[in-house]
Amino acid sequence: MEHPLIPRDNSVSDLGRYGTWFICDRADLEAPIKVYNRPEDDAQFASDVAQFAAWHRGNIFPHLNGFRGFDCIRFEFCEGDPTDEEMTGPPA
């Protein structure tokens, strides 16, 4: 089945089971992934990271025309909560 392509410069966001928000300005994860509400428990954070990677691999990756790989991603830990626009993307 042919997958429609997602522009690499589209933003993506996902909420982990333990409340971690992962937001990136680029679908190909070339920009740093902003991390909000990181759990203090390392195991919970690891679980949320794994969930984000699986979500991206299953829902975004098949629609990209290029992806450098998960070994190239960078995290930026942010204080506070993400904005509504960060969570949903810019208005259409």
N, C-alpha and C positions, 0 to 999 in steps of 0.2 A: 504494500500500500504506500502510495506517495504521501509524504508529510509536507504540509506547507511550511515554508521557511519563516523563521522568526528573525527580524532584524537584530543583528548582534548588539546594536546600541539601545535596544529596549531594556527597560528596567525589570527586575524580577524581585519578588519578596516571598517569604515563607515564614510561617510561625511554627516553632517546634513544640512538641508535647509538653515540655517543661517551661514554656513561656519565652523562649529565646526567639527574637525576631532577627532574620537574616535578610538584608536588603542590599541589592547591588544595582548600580546604575547601568550595568551592561549584562545582557543575557549570557554572554560568553565568559562572564566573570573576570574580564580583563581589569576592571576597576576593583578597588578594595571592597570586600563584603563588609558592610556595616553590621555590627552585632549589638543588639539592644537587649537589656534584661537578662544578661548571662546569669545562669544559676550559680550559686556559690559551690554547689556540689559538682566536682569534676566529672563524675560518672553521668550525671544528668546533662551536663553540657556536651559531653562526648556523644550521648544518645541523640541530642538535638542536632549536632553537626552531622552525624551519620544519617539522620532522617532528612536533613537538607540536601545532602549529597545524593541520596537515593531519589528524592523528589526531583532534583535537577536532572539526574541521569534519565529518569523515566518520562519526565514531562517537557523538559526544555531541550536537552541534548539532541534528541532525534530531529529537532526542527532547526538546528543551527547549521550554518555552512562554515564550520570551523570552530574548534575548541582546543585550547592548548593542553588541557588536562587539569585534574584536581591537584597535582603537585605544584602548580603555578599560582594557586589562589592565595590571596592575602586577606587577613581579617583586620578590621579597624574597630576596636571596642569603644562604644559610645555610651555616654551617661544619659540618664533620663529615658523618655519614651520616644519612639519614632513619630514623625508627623503623619497626618492622614494621607498626604500626598505621597510620602515615602512608602506607606503600606499598600497603597492602591495604584500608584503610578500617576502621571500627569493627566489632567482632564482631556477627554477626547475632543 
